[in-house]
Amino acid sequence: MPIELQRPQGASLHVVNGASPELLSVACNLFADIFPEDRRYLPYLRACAQGNHPSHPNTYDHVWLVRLGEEWAGVRIFSYIKTRSFGHGAYIGFTPQARGQGLGTWLVAETQRQLDEDAQRFGRRGSLGYLVEVERPIDAQTDEERLRDEKRLQFHRQCGGIILPVPFIEPVMIEGVDYISPSDLEDENPRPMHLVLVPSELGNNLPNLNLVDFVHGLYYDVYRLPKEHEFVKDALSYLLGGTT
Amino acid sequence: MQNNDEFLAALKAEWFKRFTEILADKTVPLSNLKCLELCEARCCPRVGMRPLSPDKIASPVVVLLPFEMEYIMEKTGVSKDVFRIWPIDLTPEIRLEIGTLDLGKPCPFLQANHLCGIHEHNPLDCRTFPLLPSLDPAGSLEWSLGENCPSLAFLSPAFSEHMKRTWRELLPMIPRSWWDLYEFADHWTGYPKPAESNHAD
């Protein structure tokens, strides 16, 4: 069901863009604190804050900060895929003290609102929602990791997320970007993930989701994988057999 | 690898045993549904259903339980090709294939007279309809009703309770990922025709 929530008391959203170097710095610090394992992706955050980075030709990107009272509490990075009718949620995270206060579901609702606005800006009737890649609890190496992954997955389920039945491998990075070199990511490997659609009201009312469009949108338009890439073939193998 | 094969073989044997027990249970109260009198196979994914308005469709998808596709294949002799197959991963190394029927892979067992050609082996999802199970956030079963079933008002409470008990007993065997697939099926009617797409406009 679409989420309609009041803004949690004391919470505010702040858009991070090229006009706000101070906010960009806050966003980078907060991102590094919340996602320490992903610090090497900080250049991605900086690129997304530009909105229309040349290395992301098919997406319109957003970086948001959440403030709760006097503290910076959370960071959100997401994109509208200009060539499709849906978005991609890259990161959503909060400081430990800000968790459990309804900020996440509120932020998801705000994301849906922004994507809807973006969809209309790019000539669509509305947004169908957004895709998010979520770690699979079955791949966790420790109980702690498994609990964390289950919690993350459950969060998306509670936001109305639909786990799409496609074998999805998350690429290490968008192909051909000019702000991270392959050597920066040499320790990273593609990972199997759950591909989850968090539908908008419009998406939730569609009787028949087009999995091909979702997979193509994420792999070709966001990650910019070459046509016929094995990840695309694998993801659609159960639906289409050998064709992509 | 051998351990995985043994695990899968044991799991399959356990599921087959449960299906046989469920199908052999003669204590099931009558559902009291007026299927033949009132229904037009609205809960069987079938040819000709796609153009119907949503209020004329009770369910366009059947989701089989783990190994239920294999069970039906063994009992009826149909090939795997009649099913749409989706993967669910139990571990990084162990994948189950779950059979479904939808508007792109319509039910091959539905006869011209709207009777089920494999009633003695039919899927639990079909047997349970118009009761629809789902998992609540705590992992407990909850139930809704297929509102477009024309004989819903006749559904026997005793039958409902029996089916709910059957599912409660199966619950520990059903992986969470199967429930995710079942949830997905609410948003899936079958592979789209070329004219259909996600584009909202």
Interface residues (C-beta under 8 A of the other chain):
Chain A: R84 S85 F86 A119 G123 R124 R125 G126 S127 L128 R136 I138 D139 Q154 R157 Q158 I162 I163 L164 P165 P167 P192 P199 L202 N204 L206 P207 N208 L209 N210 D213 F214 Y238 L239
Chain B: P54 P60 I85 W86 P87 I88 D89 L90 T91 P92 P137 S177 D180 L181 E183 F184 H187 W188 T189 G190 Y191 P192 E196 S197 N198 H199 A200 D201
